[in-house]
Amino acid sequence: MGVILSCHPFKNIEAHHSNSTCNLRSQEHTGQMNSLDIPGYCKRLEAVGIPRQQAEVHAQVLAEVMAQVATKDDLAALKAWVELYVKEQIQSLKADLLKWLITISLAQTSLLFAALRYLPH
């Protein structure tokens, strides 16, 4: 799963950026597989004419969005939880079904004996 980023070129914009690098640092998120090289991303945006401040904001917002994207580990944990939950629900349903089956069988047997008692011999 990736992030699709559509950019359109800014025409007739004079880029007044210096050759210095972006002052944002990449943030490390523990356990996160989706990492973004913010300074590198800023440089790439600046190279195509995006103003430095706009490139920094764009990179920061993209990093925040990527921090909220589910990773493969997140999906694996969710899958394990769902499998366990489904197994528990199936066990519960089996127990309920067995209780109803026994109850209905007893009721049916009682009805049969009652009907046999009142039949003429």
VOBA-1610 file (N, C-alpha, C; in pm, whole numbers, padded with zeros to 5 digits, always signed):
BEGIN
Met+00085-00115+00000Met+00000+00000+00000Met+00090+00122+00000Gly+00064+00215-00087Gly+00147+00334-00094Gly+00061+00459-00099Val+00126+00569-00094Val+00058+00697-00102Val+00076+00749-00243Ile-00034+00779-00309Ile-00027+00835-00444Ile-00026+00986-00430Leu+00072+01044-00489Leu+00089+01188-00477Leu+00081+01249-00616Ser-00017+01331-00639Ser-00027+01394-00769Ser+00014+01539-00755Cys+00110+01579-00832Cys+00159+01717-00829Cys+00140+01776-00968His+00109+01899-00973His+00104+01966-01101His+00205+02080-01098Pro+00267+02104-01210Pro+00372+02206-01210Pro+00314+02346-01191Phe+00389+02427-01118Phe+00350+02564-01098Phe+00418+02647-01206Lys+00340+02695-01297Lys+00396+02773-01408Lys+00405+02920-01367Asn+00500+02986-01425Asn+00522+03129-01404Asn+00548+03164-01258Ile+00605+03073-01184Ile+00642+03103-01045Ile+00792+03118-01041Glu+00835+03228-00987Glu+00978+03248-00974Glu+01022+03186-00843Ala+01110+03091-00851Ala+01159+03025-00730Ala+01268+03109-00668His+01246+03155-00548His+01345+03233-00475His+01389+03153-00354His+01452+03041-00378His+01498+02961-00266His+01649+02953-00271Ser+01704+02938-00156Ser+01849+02928-00150Ser+01890+02783-00169Asn+02015+02759-00182Asn+02065+02624-00199Asn+02076+02549-00066Ser+02034+02614+00042Ser+02042+02548+00172Ser+01934+02439+00181Thr+01958+02349+00270Thr+01865+02236+00285Thr+01747+02278+00371Cys+01644+02198+00366Cys+01526+02224+00449Cys+01564+02211+00595Asn+01500+02289+00678Asn+01534+02285+00819Asn+01450+02184+00897Leu+01371+02103+00829Leu+01292+02001+00897Leu+01374+01875+00912Arg+01356+01809+01019Arg+01422+01681+01043Arg+01319+01571+01026Ser+01362+01457+00975Ser+01269+01346+00962Ser+01236+01292+01100Gln+01111+01260+01119Gln+01067+01208+01247Gln+01066+01057+01241Glu+01119+00995+01345Glu+01119+00850+01351Glu+00999+00805+01431His+00926+00713+01375His+00811+00656+01443His+00845+00512+01473Thr+00840+00474+01598Thr+00878+00339+01636Thr+00781+00239+01577Gly+00836+00137+01516Gly+00756+00032+01458Gly+00694+00069+01325Gln+00723+00186+01275Gln+00662+00229+01151Gln+00751+00192+01035Met+00694+00125+00939Met+00770+00085+00822Met+00767+00193+00715Asn+00666+00278+00718Asn+00653+00385+00620Asn+00733+00505+00668Ser+00854+00519+00622Ser+00934+00632+00665Ser+00954+00726+00547Leu+00972+00851+00579Leu+00987+00954+00476Leu+01112+01034+00507Asp+01197+01046+00409Asp+01316+01129+00422Asp+01274+01273+00393Ile+01237+01344+00499Ile+01182+01478+00482Ile+01281+01573+00415Pro+01406+01580+00462Pro+01499+01672+00394Pro+01519+01636+00246Gly+01529+01508+00216Gly+01544+01466+00076Gly+01421+01500-00006Tyr+01305+01481+00052Tyr+01180+01512-00016Tyr+01170+01662-00043Cys+01210+01743+00056Cys+01210+01889+00039Cys+01303+01931-00075Lys+01420+01871-00077Lys+01517+01903-00183Lys+01460+01872-00321Arg+01393+01759-00331Arg+01335+01720-00461Arg+01227+01818-00503Leu+01144+01862-00408Leu+01040+01960-00442Leu+01102+02094-00480Glu+01205+02134-00406Glu+01273+02260-00437Glu+01339+02254-00574Ala+01389+02137-00611Ala+01458+02122-00739Ala+01365+02144-00857Val+01235+02121-00839Val+01141+02142-00949Val+01069+02276-00938Gly+01117+02361-00847Gly+01065+02497-00844Gly+00963+02527-00736Ile+00939+02435-00647Ile+00846+02462-00537Ile+00919+02548-00434Pro+00857+02654-00385Pro+00921+02736-00282Pro+00954+02654-00157Arg+01061+02691-00093Arg+01113+02614+00020Arg+01010+02598+00132Gln+00944+02705+00169Gln+00846+02698+00276Gln+00731+02604+00239Gln+00686+02611+00117Gln+00578+02524+00071Gln+00625+02379+00068Ala+00748+02356+00027Ala+00803+02220+00025Ala+00811+02162+00165Glu+00850+02244+00261Glu+00859+02197+00400Glu+00723+02158+00455Val+00624+02244+00429Val+00489+02215+00478Val+00435+02088+00410His+00457+02078+00281His+00410+01960+00207His+00473+01834+00263Ala+00602+01838+00289Ala+00673+01721+00342Ala+00623+01686+00482Gln+00599+01786+00565Gln+00550+01761+00701Gln+00412+01699+00698Val+00324+01750+00615Val+00188+01696+00605Val+00192+01553+00553Leu+00276+01528+00455Leu+00287+01392+00402Leu+00341+01296+00508Ala+00436+01342+00589Ala+00488+01258+00697Ala+00379+01228+00799Glu+00294+01326+00830Glu+00184+01304+00925Glu+00084+01204+00869Val+00054+01213+00741Val-00039+01119+00679Val+00020+00979+00680Met+00147+00968+00645Met+00211+00837+00641Met+00220+00774+00781Ala+00223+00857+00885Ala+00226+00804+01021Ala+00094+00738+01057Gln-00012+00771+00985Gln-00143+00715+01015Gln-00179+00596+00925Val-00093+00564+00830Val-00118+00452+00739Val-00085+00322+00812Ala-00170+00223+00795Ala-00146+00094+00859Ala-00029+00023+00792Thr+00055-00038+00875Thr+00169-00113+00824Thr+00132-00260+00813Lys+00221-00338+00755Lys+00198-00482+00745Lys+00188-00545+00884Asp+00268-00496+00978Asp+00262-00546+01115Asp+00127-00515+01180Asp+00076-00395+01153Asp-00057-00358+01205Asp-00164-00451+01150Leu-00157-00477+01020Leu-00255-00565+00956Leu-00243-00708+01005Ala-00120-00754+01030Ala-00101-00890+01082Ala-00159-00902+01222Ala-00139-00800+01305Ala-00196-00802+01440Ala-00348-00799+01434Leu-00403-00720+01346Leu-00547-00713+01331Leu-00602-00847+01283Lys-00533-00910+01189Lys-00576-01040+01138Lys-00577-01144+01250Ala-00473-01145+01333Ala-00467-01240+01444Ala-00580-01215+01542Trp-00608-01089+01572Trp-00717-01057+01663Trp-00852-01101+01605Val-00875-01074+01477Val-01001-01112+01412Val-01017-01264+01412Glu-00910-01337+01383Glu-00918-01483+01383Glu-00954-01534+01522Leu-00893-01480+01626Leu-00923-01521+01763Leu-01067-01486+01799Tyr-01111-01368+01762Tyr-01248-01325+01790Tyr-01348-01416+01720Val-01323-01449+01595Val-01414-01535+01520Val-01419-01675+01583Lys-01304-01728+01622Lys-01303-01859+01688Lys-01385-01857+01816Glu-01370-01751+01896Glu-01448-01740+02020Glu-01597-01733+01991Gln-01634-01657+01889Gln-01775-01645+01853Gln-01831-01778+01804Ile-01753-01851+01726Ile-01797-01982+01677Ile-01818-02077+01795Gln-01725-02077+01890Gln-01740-02163+02008Gln-01866-02126+02086Ser-01891-01998+02101Ser-02010-01953+02172Ser-02137-01996+02098Leu-02138-01983+01967Leu-02253-02023+01888Leu-02275-02174+01893Lys-02165-02249+01893Lys-02178-02395+01904Lys-02242-02433+02037Ala-02200-02368+02145Ala-02257-02397+02277Ala-02405-02360+02279Asp-02441-02244+02225Asp-02582-02205+02220Asp-02664-02302+02137Leu-02610-02342+02024Leu-02680-02437+01936Leu-02702-02570+02007Leu-02602-02616+02079Leu-02615-02741+02153Leu-02721-02730+02262Lys-02725-02617+02333Lys-02829-02597+02436Lys-02968-02601+02374Trp-02987-02533+02262Trp-03117-02532+02196Trp-03153-02670+02144Leu-03057-02740+02091Leu-03083-02874+02037Leu-03129-02968+02149Ile-03063-02962+02264Ile-03102-03047+02377Ile-03240-03007+02429Thr-03265-02876+02440Thr-03394-02828+02488Thr-03507-02870+02395Ile-03487-02854+02266Ile-03590-02892+02169Ile-03611-03043+02169Ser-03504-03119+02182Ser-03517-03266+02187Ser-03597-03308+02309Leu-03571-03248+02425Leu-03648-03281+02546Leu-03795-03242+02530Ala-03819-03125+02473Ala-03956-03081+02452Ala-04029-03174+02355Gln-03962-03213+02250Gln-04022-03303+02151Gln-04052-03440+02214Thr-03960-03492+02295Thr-03981-03620+02362Thr-04097-03610+02460Ser-04106-03500+02534Ser-04217-03480+02628Ser-04350-03475+02555Leu-04353-03405+02443Leu-04475-03397+02363Leu-04515-03534+02310Leu-04418-03610+02268Leu-04446-03744+02216Leu-04507-03831+02325Phe-04450-03829+02448Phe-04505-03909+02558Phe-04644-03861+02597Ala-04665-03730+02595Ala-04796-03677+02628Ala-04898-03720+02524Ala-04862-03716+02399Ala-04953-03757+02292Ala-04984-03906+02302Leu-04884-03987+02333Leu-04905-04131+02347Leu-04995-04163+02466Arg-04988-04085+02571Arg-05069-04108+02690Arg-05216-04087+02661Tyr-05247-03987+02577Tyr-05386-03956+02552Tyr-05443-04026+02429Leu-05362-04105+02361Leu-05415-04182+02249Leu-05500-04297+02300Pro-05611-04330+02231Pro-05690-04444+02277Pro-05619-04576+02250His-05628-04668+02343His-05564-04797+02326His-05661-04900+02281
//
